[in-house]
């Protein structure tokens, strides 16, 4: 892993749709920091979800970002080309007893919560109640060998016992104590998707020597998990800067369904890169 002294930023989109104003804000937010600090700027394609990511959207990302004036180092890291690296990390956690297979469906989880009458919530919704947490290794193997679908969950209790108390620094919010337990036993991979956002982004940021992770406030709480994973893998700890989100006239956060606000559509309307900067407040 790179322990970089050179300021290094990145923009890491998923090619599941066309770049919109919200993405443009995030990319330009990092790019402007790169310019003011004479730093490195990397582009990473987070295409682990093969069911939604498309090459046509990836190519459009390159075109739109170039049109906006961004430049990035080559080669671009595409996560789908590095699945064995994520599997190796999962194997290490398995050897330490820190992950376990979960065979529960959403229905199973809902029924368990309904019977218990207690449904603690975290940032992502209801916290997993631990139905599969205490299966024996023999039971786990039998279910996996049967072809059952499963997710690989982090054993949060054991992970916290190994990591101890952790902190992370956000340039806007200051020093934050990490509380990953608010997520419960998070999913780190699935049978059909070999890694998760949490695992792959943490490993990649360390591998690429990212010194400051810039991203939207919608991912603020995810940093609690990433800080824990950094501790478990003994990775460098960057700083973070979670920026405000671009919203529409009704105050709703922009999403890929807002096709009218896609950079590609705005280009076709005759907008210039300067117009985009003004529209997003940069």
Backbone as JSON, one array per atom type, in Angstrom:
{
  "sequence": "XXXXXXXXXXXXXXXXXXXXXXXXXXXXXXXXXXXXXXXXXXXXXXXXXXXXXXXXXXXXXXXXXXXXXXXXXXXXXXXXXXXXXXXXXXXXXXXXXXXXXXXXXXXXXXXXXXXXXXXXXXXXXXXXXXXXXXXXXXXXXXXXXXXXXXXXXXXXXXXXXXXXXXXXXXXXXXXXXXXXXXXXXXXXXXXXXXXXXXXXXXXXXXXXXXXXXXXXXXXXXXXXXXXXXXXXXXXXXXXXXXXXXXXXXXXXXXXXXXXXXXXXXXXXXXXXXXXXXXXXXX",
  "N": [[0.83, -1.19, 0.0], [0.43, 2.29, -0.7], [1.98, 4.86, 1.03], [1.55, 7.91, 0.83], [3.18, 11.09, 0.45], [2.63, 13.09, -1.23], [0.03, 15.28, -1.96], [-3.01, 13.8, -2.86], [-5.84, 13.33, -4.78], [-9.08, 12.05, -5.76], [-11.64, 11.06, -8.14], [-14.37, 8.98, -8.18], [-16.52, 7.52, -9.88], [-19.48, 5.47, -10.51], [-20.32, 3.68, -13.37], [-23.26, 3.71, -14.03], [-25.09, 5.26, -15.22], [-25.64, 8.41, -16.94], [-23.34, 11.12, -16.42], [-24.3, 13.61, -14.1], [-25.3, 16.86, -12.82], [-24.78, 16.75, -10.06], [-22.73, 14.81, -9.9], [-20.84, 16.18, -11.39], [-20.3, 18.33, -9.71], [-19.01, 17.03, -7.56], [-16.76, 15.91, -8.86], [-15.49, 18.25, -9.85], [-15.07, 19.61, -7.49], [-13.06, 18.09, -6.25], [-11.14, 18.32, -8.25], [-10.55, 21.07, -8.32], [-9.3, 21.37, -5.83], [-7.05, 19.91, -6.37], [-5.75, 21.58, -8.19], [-5.2, 23.89, -6.66], [-3.44, 22.93, -4.8], [-1.37, 21.8, -6.16], [-1.54, 19.06, -6.62], [-1.93, 15.45, -7.11], [-4.3, 13.96, -9.34], [-6.68, 11.5, -9.63], [-8.67, 9.25, -11.55], [-11.1, 6.87, -10.97], [-12.87, 3.98, -11.85], [-15.7, 2.66, -10.57], [-16.93, -0.15, -10.95], [-18.09, -2.51, -9.94], [-20.61, -3.6, -9.71], [-21.92, -5.58, -11.78], [-24.43, -5.94, -12.81], [-25.58, -3.5, -13.26], [-23.75, -1.64, -14.22], [-22.45, -0.13, -17.21], [-20.62, -0.17, -20.28], [-21.1, 1.86, -22.11], [-21.89, 3.99, -20.54], [-19.57, 4.37, -19.09], [-17.75, 5.21, -21.07], [-19.0, 7.58, -21.75], [-18.62, 9.0, -19.39], [-15.84, 9.55, -19.46], [-15.77, 11.24, -21.68], [-17.46, 13.4, -20.92], [-16.19, 14.38, -18.6], [-13.72, 15.16, -19.65], [-14.6, 17.18, -21.34], [-15.43, 19.01, -19.44], [-13.01, 19.9, -18.62], [-11.28, 18.46, -17.01], [-8.35, 16.6, -16.12], [-6.61, 13.56, -15.81], [-4.52, 11.03, -14.27], [-3.04, 8.26, -16.03], [-2.81, 4.67, -16.04], [-6.41, 4.37, -15.86], [-7.94, 3.09, -13.01], [-9.97, 0.3, -12.98], [-12.39, -1.22, -11.16], [-13.54, -3.72, -11.66], [-11.56, -5.17, -12.84], [-9.96, -6.06, -10.87], [-10.83, -7.97, -9.08], [-9.72, -10.34, -7.88], [-7.98, -9.22, -5.98], [-9.64, -8.09, -4.07], [-10.87, -10.39, -3.21], [-8.72, -11.68, -1.99], [-8.36, -10.02, 0.22], [-10.75, -10.51, 1.57], [-10.35, -13.19, 2.17], [-8.34, -13.01, 4.07], [-9.69, -11.79, 6.18], [-11.51, -13.78, 6.71], [-9.86, -15.83, 7.65], [-9.2, -14.76, 10.06], [-11.5, -14.95, 11.42], [-13.42, -12.97, 11.08], [-15.45, -12.54, 9.28], [-18.6, -13.82, 8.11], [-20.79, -16.13, 6.41], [-24.01, -15.15, 5.35], [-27.24, -16.27, 4.95], [-29.72, -15.22, 4.79], [-32.83, -14.03, 3.52], [-34.51, -11.0, 2.52], [-37.07, -11.28, 3.44], [-36.76, -13.17, 5.48], [-35.31, -11.67, 7.34], [-37.09, -9.6, 7.9], [-39.18, -11.04, 9.08], [-37.93, -12.06, 11.37], [-37.34, -9.72, 12.75], [-39.9, -8.81, 13.15], [-40.91, -10.74, 14.92], [-39.3, -10.39, 17.13], [-39.92, -7.89, 18.0], [-38.31, -5.75, 18.2], [-36.46, -3.4, 16.53], [-33.7, -2.16, 15.85], [-32.25, 0.68, 14.26], [-29.94, 1.81, 11.76], [-27.77, 3.99, 9.82], [-28.28, 2.94, 7.26], [-30.76, 1.86, 7.48], [-32.79, -0.77, 8.9], [-30.96, -2.65, 11.26], [-29.11, -5.6, 10.74], [-30.28, -8.53, 12.3], [-28.66, -10.67, 13.1], [-29.14, -13.41, 12.49], [-27.78, -15.53, 11.14], [-25.4, -15.52, 12.39], [-24.37, -17.27, 14.27], [-24.12, -19.77, 13.18], [-22.65, -22.99, 12.8], [-19.43, -23.92, 11.45], [-19.71, -26.16, 9.9], [-22.44, -26.11, 9.28], [-22.5, -23.75, 7.82], [-20.89, -24.45, 5.6], [-22.37, -26.56, 4.49], [-24.66, -25.24, 3.58], [-23.56, -23.44, 1.75], [-22.43, -25.24, -0.08], [-24.73, -26.3, -1.09], [-25.54, -24.53, -2.92], [-26.91, -22.28, -2.18], [-27.83, -18.82, -2.09], [-25.88, -16.18, -0.72], [-24.58, -13.67, 1.54], [-21.55, -12.08, 2.54], [-20.81, -11.15, 5.68], [-19.46, -8.7, 7.92], [-18.21, -9.52, 11.05], [-19.09, -7.67, 13.44], [-18.74, -7.3, 16.24], [-16.41, -8.8, 16.88], [-14.61, -7.53, 15.19], [-14.5, -4.91, 16.23], [-13.39, -5.48, 18.68], [-10.82, -6.09, 17.97], [-9.91, -3.78, 16.77], [-10.05, -1.58, 18.51], [-10.5, 1.78, 19.9], [-11.25, 4.23, 17.5], [-10.55, 7.06, 15.35], [-11.4, 9.62, 12.95], [-10.66, 12.21, 10.56], [-12.48, 14.9, 9.36], [-12.41, 17.5, 7.06], [-14.28, 19.49, 7.12], [-15.95, 18.94, 9.3], [-14.33, 18.31, 11.44], [-12.56, 16.41, 14.02], [-13.67, 13.11, 14.28], [-15.13, 10.56, 16.18], [-14.95, 7.18, 15.41], [-17.75, 5.15, 14.86], [-18.58, 2.47, 13.9], [-20.3, 0.47, 14.67], [-22.9, 1.31, 14.48], [-23.89, 0.44, 12.13], [-24.16, -2.27, 12.35], [-23.64, -5.72, 11.41], [-22.17, -5.36, 8.63], [-22.48, -5.9, 5.06], [-19.91, -7.26, 3.13], [-19.41, -8.53, 0.79], [-21.01, -10.45, -1.82], [-22.47, -13.52, -3.02], [-22.88, -13.3, -5.79], [-21.76, -10.85, -6.4], [-18.59, -9.94, -6.07], [-17.4, -8.22, -4.24], [-17.85, -5.36, -2.07], [-18.98, -1.93, -2.01], [-17.93, -0.73, 0.33], [-15.68, -2.33, 1.0], [-14.07, -2.39, -1.38], [-13.6, 0.34, -1.99], [-12.17, 1.21, 0.22], [-9.81, -0.36, 0.15], [-8.82, 0.39, -2.39], [-8.4, 3.18, -2.16], [-6.27, 3.21, -0.39], [-4.36, 1.72, -1.81], [-3.92, 3.38, -4.0], [-2.84, 5.59, -2.86], [-4.37, 7.75, -1.9], [-4.73, 10.81, -0.32], [-6.62, 12.55, 0.62], [-9.98, 12.06, 0.83], [-12.57, 13.1, -1.05], [-16.0, 13.56, -1.13], [-19.62, 13.29, -1.35], [-21.98, 14.44, 1.2], [-23.8, 12.43, 1.61], [-22.39, 10.14, 1.95], [-21.14, 10.35, 4.34], [-21.54, 8.91, 6.81], [-20.72, 6.39, 6.03], [-18.03, 6.46, 6.26], [-17.35, 5.72, 8.83], [-17.34, 2.93, 8.73], [-15.33, 2.52, 6.85], [-13.12, 3.51, 8.15], [-12.82, 1.62, 10.15], [-12.22, -0.69, 8.62], [-9.79, 0.11, 7.54], [-8.22, 0.05, 9.84], [-8.31, -2.7, 10.45], [-6.93, -3.8, 8.31], [-4.53, -2.55, 8.53], [-4.02, -0.09, 7.12], [-3.02, 3.0, 5.47], [-4.28, 6.11, 6.77], [-6.35, 8.4, 5.39], [-7.38, 11.88, 5.12], [-10.72, 13.23, 5.14], [-13.16, 14.97, 3.19], [-16.28, 15.86, 3.23], [-18.58, 17.06, 1.1], [-21.3, 19.4, 0.51], [-24.47, 18.49, -1.0], [-25.69, 18.69, -4.36], [-28.8, 20.01, -5.14], [-32.19, 19.93, -6.46], [-34.74, 22.33, -7.52], [-36.72, 21.81, -5.69], [-35.37, 21.0, -3.51], [-34.53, 18.39, -3.52], [-32.14, 15.83, -3.6], [-29.98, 15.48, -6.38], [-30.2, 12.8, -8.69], [-29.45, 9.92, -10.78], [-31.71, 9.59, -12.2], [-32.56, 12.03, -12.95], [-32.6, 12.97, -15.81], [-32.72, 15.25, -17.37], [-30.88, 16.9, -16.27], [-28.47, 15.83, -16.86], [-25.06, 15.97, -17.79], [-24.51, 15.46, -20.44], [-26.94, 16.04, -21.73], [-27.15, 18.76, -21.17], [-24.96, 19.72, -22.54], [-25.79, 19.26, -25.15], [-27.77, 21.14, -25.28], [-26.34, 23.39, -25.62], [-24.9, 24.43, -23.52], [-21.97, 25.64, -21.8], [-18.76, 24.66, -20.36], [-18.23, 26.64, -18.45], [-20.79, 27.53, -17.9], [-21.76, 25.3, -16.54], [-20.17, 25.33, -14.22], [-21.15, 27.66, -13.05], [-23.81, 26.89, -12.61], [-23.6, 24.96, -10.62], [-22.45, 26.28, -8.59], [-19.69, 26.66, -8.37]],
  "CA": [[0.0, 0.0, 0.0], [1.18, 3.53, -0.82], [1.85, 5.87, 2.08], [1.98, 9.03, 0.0], [3.35, 12.42, 1.01], [2.12, 14.01, -2.23], [-1.44, 15.37, -1.9], [-3.6, 13.02, -3.94], [-7.3, 13.31, -4.76], [-9.65, 11.16, -6.79], [-13.07, 11.03, -8.41], [-14.59, 7.54, -8.37], [-17.93, 7.28, -10.22], [-19.96, 4.18, -11.0], [-20.94, 3.9, -14.68], [-24.62, 3.16, -14.09], [-25.92, 6.28, -15.84], [-24.86, 9.54, -17.42], [-22.88, 12.11, -15.45], [-25.22, 14.73, -13.94], [-24.72, 18.02, -12.13], [-24.26, 16.34, -8.76], [-21.43, 14.21, -10.15], [-19.93, 17.24, -11.85], [-19.87, 19.08, -8.54], [-18.05, 16.21, -6.81], [-15.53, 15.82, -9.64], [-14.84, 19.56, -9.9], [-14.66, 19.92, -6.12], [-11.74, 17.46, -6.09], [-10.23, 18.86, -9.26], [-10.11, 22.4, -7.9], [-8.33, 21.18, -4.76], [-5.83, 19.46, -7.03], [-5.09, 22.74, -8.81], [-4.71, 24.82, -5.65], [-2.41, 22.29, -4.0], [-0.41, 21.13, -7.05], [-1.67, 17.66, -6.2], [-2.27, 14.45, -8.12], [-5.73, 13.72, -9.49], [-6.92, 10.18, -10.2], [-10.03, 8.84, -11.88], [-11.29, 5.44, -10.74], [-14.19, 3.52, -12.27], [-16.18, 1.69, -9.59], [-17.87, -0.93, -11.77], [-18.2, -3.87, -9.4], [-21.98, -4.1, -9.88], [-22.02, -5.93, -13.2], [-25.83, -5.95, -13.23], [-26.03, -2.13, -13.56], [-22.72, -0.84, -14.9], [-22.43, -0.3, -18.66], [-19.48, 0.46, -20.95], [-21.54, 3.09, -22.77], [-21.86, 5.05, -19.52], [-18.17, 4.62, -18.76], [-17.18, 6.03, -22.13], [-19.6, 8.91, -21.63], [-17.95, 9.66, -18.27], [-14.57, 10.09, -19.93], [-16.04, 12.35, -22.59], [-18.02, 14.54, -20.2], [-15.18, 14.94, -17.7], [-12.75, 15.88, -20.5], [-15.27, 18.4, -21.8], [-15.43, 19.93, -18.3], [-11.65, 20.4, -18.44], [-10.51, 17.66, -16.07], [-7.29, 15.73, -16.61], [-6.29, 12.56, -14.79], [-3.41, 10.14, -14.57], [-3.33, 6.98, -16.66], [-4.11, 4.16, -16.47], [-7.55, 4.47, -14.95], [-8.22, 1.82, -12.31], [-11.34, -0.2, -13.09], [-12.48, -2.21, -10.08], [-13.9, -5.04, -12.18], [-10.34, -5.84, -13.28], [-9.13, -6.35, -9.7], [-11.62, -8.76, -8.14], [-8.89, -11.23, -7.05], [-7.39, -8.47, -4.87], [-10.67, -7.98, -3.04], [-11.06, -11.73, -2.66], [-7.6, -11.93, -1.1], [-8.64, -9.31, 1.47], [-11.81, -11.26, 2.24], [-9.76, -14.42, 2.7], [-7.6, -12.66, 5.29], [-10.68, -11.58, 7.24], [-12.07, -15.1, 7.03], [-8.87, -16.54, 8.46], [-9.21, -14.16, 11.4], [-12.83, -15.15, 11.99], [-14.09, -11.67, 11.11], [-16.62, -12.5, 8.4], [-19.37, -15.07, 8.09], [-21.82, -16.13, 5.37], [-25.39, -14.93, 5.79], [-28.12, -16.84, 3.94], [-31.05, -14.65, 5.0], [-33.48, -13.19, 2.54], [-35.15, -9.84, 3.15], [-38.25, -11.79, 4.14], [-36.28, -13.79, 6.73], [-34.92, -10.6, 8.26], [-38.31, -8.9, 8.31], [-39.93, -11.91, 10.0], [-37.18, -12.11, 12.63], [-37.53, -8.44, 13.43], [-41.3, -8.76, 13.57], [-41.09, -11.61, 16.07], [-38.56, -9.88, 18.29], [-40.54, -6.64, 18.42], [-37.26, -4.74, 18.37], [-35.83, -3.19, 15.23], [-32.76, -1.03, 15.87], [-31.96, 1.23, 12.95], [-28.69, 2.51, 11.52], [-27.85, 4.9, 8.67], [-28.81, 2.26, 6.08], [-32.05, 1.25, 7.78], [-32.82, -1.76, 9.98], [-29.71, -3.37, 11.46], [-29.26, -7.05, 10.63], [-30.45, -9.09, 13.66], [-27.68, -11.71, 13.44], [-29.73, -14.74, 12.4], [-26.79, -16.52, 10.71], [-24.12, -15.21, 13.03], [-23.88, -18.34, 15.14], [-24.09, -21.07, 12.5], [-21.36, -23.67, 12.88], [-18.75, -23.97, 10.15], [-20.3, -27.27, 9.15], [-23.72, -25.62, 8.76], [-22.19, -22.77, 6.78], [-20.39, -25.15, 4.43], [-23.46, -27.33, 3.89], [-25.54, -24.32, 2.85], [-22.84, -22.94, 0.59], [-22.3, -26.34, -1.04], [-26.04, -26.56, -1.69], [-25.78, -23.52, -3.94], [-27.74, -21.19, -1.66], [-27.29, -17.46, -2.18], [-25.44, -15.68, 0.58], [-23.75, -12.47, 1.62], [-20.49, -12.18, 3.53], [-20.98, -10.04, 6.62], [-18.41, -8.45, 8.9], [-18.58, -9.81, 12.45], [-18.76, -6.36, 13.99], [-18.26, -7.42, 17.61], [-15.01, -9.24, 16.87], [-13.81, -6.5, 14.52], [-14.3, -3.81, 17.16], [-12.48, -5.95, 19.74], [-9.46, -6.07, 17.44], [-9.51, -2.44, 16.3], [-10.0, -0.58, 19.57], [-11.14, 3.06, 19.61], [-10.72, 4.84, 16.28], [-11.01, 8.4, 15.0], [-11.07, 10.07, 11.6], [-10.73, 13.67, 10.44], [-13.18, 15.51, 8.23], [-11.93, 18.88, 6.99], [-15.38, 20.4, 7.43], [-16.6, 18.63, 10.58], [-13.35, 18.13, 12.5], [-12.25, 15.05, 14.41], [-14.87, 12.3, 14.52], [-14.9, 9.22, 16.7], [-15.57, 6.17, 14.55], [-18.75, 4.29, 15.51], [-19.11, 1.58, 12.85], [-21.33, -0.42, 15.21], [-24.23, 1.81, 14.12], [-24.32, -0.28, 10.93], [-24.28, -3.69, 12.58], [-22.77, -6.59, 10.63], [-22.33, -4.91, 7.25], [-22.14, -6.84, 3.98], [-18.66, -6.94, 2.45], [-19.43, -9.17, -0.53], [-22.13, -11.36, -2.05], [-22.11, -14.65, -3.88], [-22.89, -12.89, -7.18], [-20.95, -9.64, -6.54], [-17.47, -10.43, -5.27], [-16.93, -7.24, -3.26], [-18.83, -4.31, -1.81], [-18.45, -0.57, -2.05], [-17.13, -0.47, 1.52], [-14.39, -3.02, 0.94], [-13.25, -2.02, -2.53], [-13.17, 1.74, -1.93], [-11.15, 1.31, 1.26], [-8.57, -0.94, -0.36], [-8.33, 1.16, -3.52], [-7.88, 4.47, -1.71], [-4.95, 2.97, 0.18], [-3.47, 1.27, -2.87], [-3.6, 4.5, -4.89], [-2.21, 6.66, -2.12], [-5.25, 8.91, -1.74], [-4.47, 11.47, 0.96], [-7.87, 13.19, 1.05], [-11.14, 11.52, 0.12], [-13.65, 14.08, -1.18], [-17.24, 12.95, -1.61], [-20.81, 13.96, -0.84], [-22.43, 14.21, 2.57], [-24.58, 11.2, 1.68], [-21.47, 9.05, 2.31], [-20.45, 10.71, 5.58], [-21.59, 7.84, 7.8], [-19.97, 5.23, 5.54], [-16.63, 6.6, 6.67], [-17.16, 4.95, 10.06], [-16.99, 1.56, 8.33], [-14.05, 2.54, 6.14], [-12.05, 3.7, 9.14], [-12.64, 0.32, 10.8], [-11.53, -1.58, 7.69], [-8.39, 0.56, 7.48], [-7.54, -0.46, 11.03], [-8.2, -4.16, 10.36], [-5.92, -4.14, 7.3], [-3.34, -1.73, 8.78], [-3.86, 0.77, 5.95], [-2.86, 4.43, 5.74], [-5.53, 6.8, 7.05], [-6.41, 9.72, 4.76], [-8.4, 12.78, 5.64], [-11.92, 13.26, 4.32], [-13.9, 16.23, 3.08], [-17.61, 15.57, 2.71], [-19.16, 18.32, 0.64], [-22.75, 19.47, 0.4], [-25.02, 17.87, -2.2], [-26.43, 19.53, -5.28], [-30.22, 19.68, -5.07], [-33.02, 20.62, -7.44], [-35.5, 23.47, -7.01], [-37.55, 21.35, -4.57], [-34.5, 20.57, -2.44], [-34.28, 16.96, -3.6], [-30.8, 15.52, -4.1], [-29.96, 15.01, -7.75], [-29.87, 11.4, -8.91], [-29.3, 9.63, -12.2], [-33.01, 9.63, -12.87], [-32.77, 13.4, -13.41], [-31.94, 12.97, -17.11], [-32.65, 16.6, -17.92], [-29.73, 17.57, -15.7], [-27.27, 15.12, -17.26], [-24.12, 16.83, -18.49], [-24.66, 15.21, -21.88], [-28.11, 16.79, -22.2], [-26.84, 20.19, -21.09], [-24.05, 20.01, -23.65], [-26.6, 19.31, -26.37], [-28.53, 22.39, -25.24], [-25.44, 24.5, -25.91], [-24.24, 24.93, -22.33], [-20.52, 25.58, -21.8], [-18.23, 24.28, -19.05], [-18.4, 27.77, -17.53], [-22.2, 27.51, -17.46], [-21.9, 24.23, -15.55], [-19.57, 25.84, -12.99], [-22.11, 28.61, -12.44], [-25.02, 26.17, -12.18], [-23.34, 24.18, -9.4], [-21.92, 27.17, -7.57], [-18.23, 26.63, -8.28]],
  "C": [[0.87, 1.25, 0.0], [0.91, 4.42, 0.39], [2.41, 7.16, 1.49], [2.13, 10.31, 0.8], [2.85, 13.48, 0.03], [0.6, 14.08, -2.11], [-2.06, 14.69, -3.11], [-5.11, 12.94, -3.74], [-7.8, 12.38, -5.85], [-11.12, 11.47, -6.97], [-13.37, 9.61, -8.83], [-16.06, 7.25, -8.67], [-18.22, 5.83, -10.59], [-20.68, 4.41, -12.32], [-22.3, 3.23, -14.82], [-25.59, 4.15, -14.71], [-25.03, 7.41, -16.3], [-24.51, 10.5, -16.29], [-23.89, 13.26, -15.34], [-24.56, 15.83, -13.11], [-24.14, 17.66, -10.76], [-22.89, 15.69, -8.88], [-20.41, 15.27, -10.53], [-19.42, 18.05, -10.68], [-18.79, 18.31, -7.79], [-16.71, 16.14, -7.54], [-14.77, 17.14, -9.63], [-14.38, 20.02, -8.52], [-13.26, 19.35, -5.86], [-10.72, 18.07, -7.03], [-9.7, 20.23, -8.85], [-9.11, 22.33, -6.74], [-6.99, 20.73, -5.34], [-5.04, 20.65, -7.58], [-4.49, 23.66, -7.75], [-3.55, 24.25, -4.84], [-1.31, 21.64, -4.84], [-0.37, 19.63, -6.75], [-1.93, 16.74, -7.39], [-3.78, 14.29, -8.15], [-5.92, 12.41, -10.23], [-8.4, 9.99, -10.5], [-10.1, 7.33, -11.7], [-12.72, 5.08, -11.13], [-14.64, 2.39, -11.34], [-17.33, 0.89, -10.22], [-18.05, -2.35, -11.27], [-19.59, -4.47, -9.58], [-22.22, -4.37, -11.36], [-23.46, -5.94, -13.7], [-26.31, -4.56, -13.66], [-25.02, -1.31, -14.33], [-22.67, -1.17, -16.39], [-21.24, 0.44, -19.26], [-19.87, 1.78, -21.62], [-21.53, 4.26, -21.78], [-20.43, 5.38, -19.12], [-17.52, 5.51, -19.81], [-17.72, 7.46, -22.07], [-18.98, 9.7, -20.48], [-16.65, 10.3, -18.71], [-14.8, 11.34, -20.8], [-16.53, 13.6, -21.85], [-17.0, 15.19, -19.28], [-14.11, 15.69, -18.48], [-13.34, 17.2, -20.97], [-15.3, 19.45, -20.68], [-14.03, 20.48, -18.0], [-10.79, 19.61, -17.49], [-9.47, 16.81, -16.79], [-6.9, 14.78, -15.48], [-5.15, 11.66, -15.26], [-3.92, 8.85, -15.22], [-2.39, 5.92, -16.08], [-5.19, 4.39, -15.42], [-7.77, 3.09, -14.31], [-9.7, 1.49, -12.44], [-11.48, -1.36, -12.1], [-12.79, -3.61, -10.59], [-12.69, -5.84, -12.63], [-9.48, -6.3, -12.1], [-9.87, -7.18, -8.65], [-10.77, -9.73, -7.31], [-8.26, -10.52, -5.85], [-8.39, -8.34, -3.72], [-10.92, -9.33, -2.39], [-9.94, -12.08, -1.68], [-7.82, -11.25, 0.25], [-9.73, -10.03, 2.26], [-11.27, -12.54, 2.87], [-9.03, -14.15, 4.01], [-8.57, -12.44, 6.46], [-11.31, -12.9, 7.67], [-11.14, -15.87, 7.95], [-8.83, -16.02, 9.9], [-10.57, -14.28, 12.08], [-13.67, -13.89, 12.03], [-15.23, -11.54, 10.11], [-17.31, -13.85, 8.43], [-20.42, -14.98, 6.98], [-23.22, -15.99, 5.96], [-26.33, -15.37, 4.66], [-29.54, -16.25, 4.0], [-31.55, -13.87, 3.79], [-34.06, -11.97, 3.27], [-36.38, -10.27, 3.95], [-37.85, -12.4, 5.48], [-35.98, -12.72, 7.77], [-36.15, -9.88, 8.8], [-39.1, -9.72, 9.32], [-39.25, -11.98, 11.37], [-37.39, -10.84, 13.44], [-38.96, -8.32, 13.96], [-41.55, -9.59, 14.82], [-40.42, -11.07, 17.33], [-39.19, -8.61, 18.85], [-39.54, -5.53, 18.64], [-36.5, -4.6, 17.06], [-34.9, -1.99, 15.29], [-32.38, -0.6, 14.46], [-30.58, 1.88, 12.93], [-28.85, 3.41, 10.32], [-28.44, 4.26, 7.42], [-30.17, 1.61, 6.32], [-31.94, 0.27, 8.94], [-31.49, -2.5, 10.06], [-29.97, -4.88, 11.43], [-29.28, -7.69, 12.02], [-29.55, -10.27, 13.99], [-28.18, -13.13, 13.35], [-28.68, -15.81, 12.09], [-25.46, -16.4, 11.43], [-23.53, -16.38, 13.79], [-23.99, -19.72, 14.49], [-22.7, -21.68, 12.67], [-20.71, -23.67, 11.5], [-19.31, -25.08, 9.27], [-21.63, -26.83, 8.53], [-23.48, -24.6, 7.64], [-21.77, -23.47, 5.49], [-21.5, -25.91, 3.73], [-24.36, -26.41, 3.05], [-24.84, -23.76, 1.61], [-22.72, -24.01, -0.49], [-23.63, -26.64, -1.73], [-26.37, -25.55, -2.79], [-26.62, -22.35, -3.48], [-27.04, -19.85, -1.83], [-26.89, -16.99, -0.79], [-24.69, -14.36, 0.42], [-22.69, -12.73, 2.67], [-20.54, -10.94, 4.41], [-19.77, -9.93, 7.55], [-18.94, -8.74, 10.29], [-18.17, -8.59, 13.26], [-18.19, -6.45, 15.4], [-16.78, -7.79, 17.66], [-14.11, -8.19, 16.23], [-13.5, -5.35, 15.46], [-13.33, -4.22, 18.28], [-11.03, -5.9, 19.27], [-8.98, -4.66, 17.11], [-9.3, -1.44, 17.43], [-10.7, 0.71, 19.15], [-10.45, 3.74, 18.44], [-11.3, 6.23, 16.07], [-10.7, 8.66, 13.53], [-11.33, 11.56, 11.51], [-11.45, 14.08, 9.17], [-12.82, 17.0, 8.22], [-13.02, 19.89, 7.27], [-15.94, 20.19, 8.83], [-15.63, 18.41, 11.72], [-13.08, 16.67, 12.8], [-13.51, 14.31, 14.82], [-14.45, 10.96, 15.13], [-15.65, 8.21, 15.84], [-16.53, 5.3, 15.36], [-19.37, 3.36, 14.47], [-20.19, 0.64, 13.35], [-22.74, 0.05, 14.87], [-24.77, 1.14, 12.86], [-24.58, -1.76, 11.19], [-23.31, -4.47, 11.7], [-22.95, -6.3, 9.14], [-21.91, -5.98, 6.25], [-20.87, -6.36, 3.29], [-18.54, -7.59, 1.08], [-20.69, -10.03, -0.62], [-21.67, -12.47, -2.98], [-21.99, -14.21, -5.33], [-22.13, -11.6, -7.45], [-19.8, -9.78, -5.55], [-16.91, -9.44, -4.26], [-18.04, -6.22, -3.06], [-18.17, -2.96, -1.98], [-17.5, -0.33, -0.87], [-15.74, -1.09, 1.42], [-13.52, -2.48, -0.18], [-12.76, -0.58, -2.45], [-12.08, 1.92, -0.89], [-9.81, 0.8, 0.77], [-7.98, -0.1, -1.48], [-7.75, 2.51, -3.1], [-6.48, 4.31, -1.12], [-3.95, 2.59, -0.9], [-3.02, 2.43, -3.75], [-3.03, 5.71, -4.15], [-3.05, 7.91, -1.98], [-5.04, 9.53, -0.36], [-5.68, 12.2, 1.5], [-9.01, 12.68, 0.19], [-12.23, 12.59, 0.12], [-14.86, 13.39, -1.77], [-18.41, 13.63, -0.91], [-21.17, 13.59, 0.58], [-23.25, 12.94, 2.71], [-23.71, 10.0, 2.06], [-20.72, 9.32, 3.61], [-20.4, 9.53, 6.56], [-20.83, 6.59, 7.35], [-18.52, 5.27, 5.98], [-16.35, 5.88, 7.98], [-16.71, 3.52, 9.74], [-15.6, 1.54, 7.7], [-12.89, 2.71, 7.11], [-11.78, 2.38, 9.88], [-11.86, -0.63, 9.88], [-10.07, -1.18, 7.54], [-7.61, 0.02, 8.67], [-7.32, -1.97, 10.94], [-7.12, -4.59, 9.38], [-4.62, -3.37, 7.48], [-3.02, -0.85, 7.57], [-3.61, 2.21, 6.37], [-4.22, 5.08, 5.95], [-5.52, 8.18, 6.4], [-7.26, 10.67, 5.59], [-9.59, 12.71, 4.69], [-12.45, 14.69, 4.25], [-15.23, 15.92, 2.42], [-18.3, 16.89, 2.37], [-20.68, 18.26, 0.58], [-23.2, 18.87, -0.93], [-25.75, 18.9, -3.06], [-27.88, 19.07, -5.3], [-30.99, 20.46, -6.13], [-33.83, 21.73, -6.77], [-36.38, 23.11, -5.82], [-36.7, 20.86, -3.4], [-34.18, 19.1, -2.44], [-32.9, 16.72, -4.21], [-30.87, 14.98, -5.53], [-29.54, 13.55, -7.82], [-29.84, 11.14, -10.4], [-30.63, 9.61, -12.94], [-33.33, 11.03, -13.39], [-32.07, 13.59, -14.76], [-31.78, 14.37, -17.69], [-31.42, 17.35, -17.42], [-28.44, 16.78, -15.94], [-26.36, 16.07, -18.02], [-24.26, 16.69, -20.0], [-25.83, 16.0, -22.45], [-27.84, 18.29, -22.2], [-25.88, 20.61, -22.19], [-24.82, 20.16, -24.95], [-27.44, 20.57, -26.45], [-27.66, 23.61, -25.52], [-24.75, 25.09, -24.69], [-22.71, 24.77, -22.47], [-20.03, 25.07, -20.45], [-18.37, 25.4, -18.02], [-19.84, 27.84, -17.02], [-22.41, 26.45, -16.37], [-21.33, 24.68, -14.2], [-20.52, 26.81, -12.28], [-23.34, 27.91, -11.9], [-24.81, 25.44, -10.87], [-22.67, 25.02, -8.32], [-20.43, 27.12, -7.37], [-17.59, 27.63, -9.22]]
}
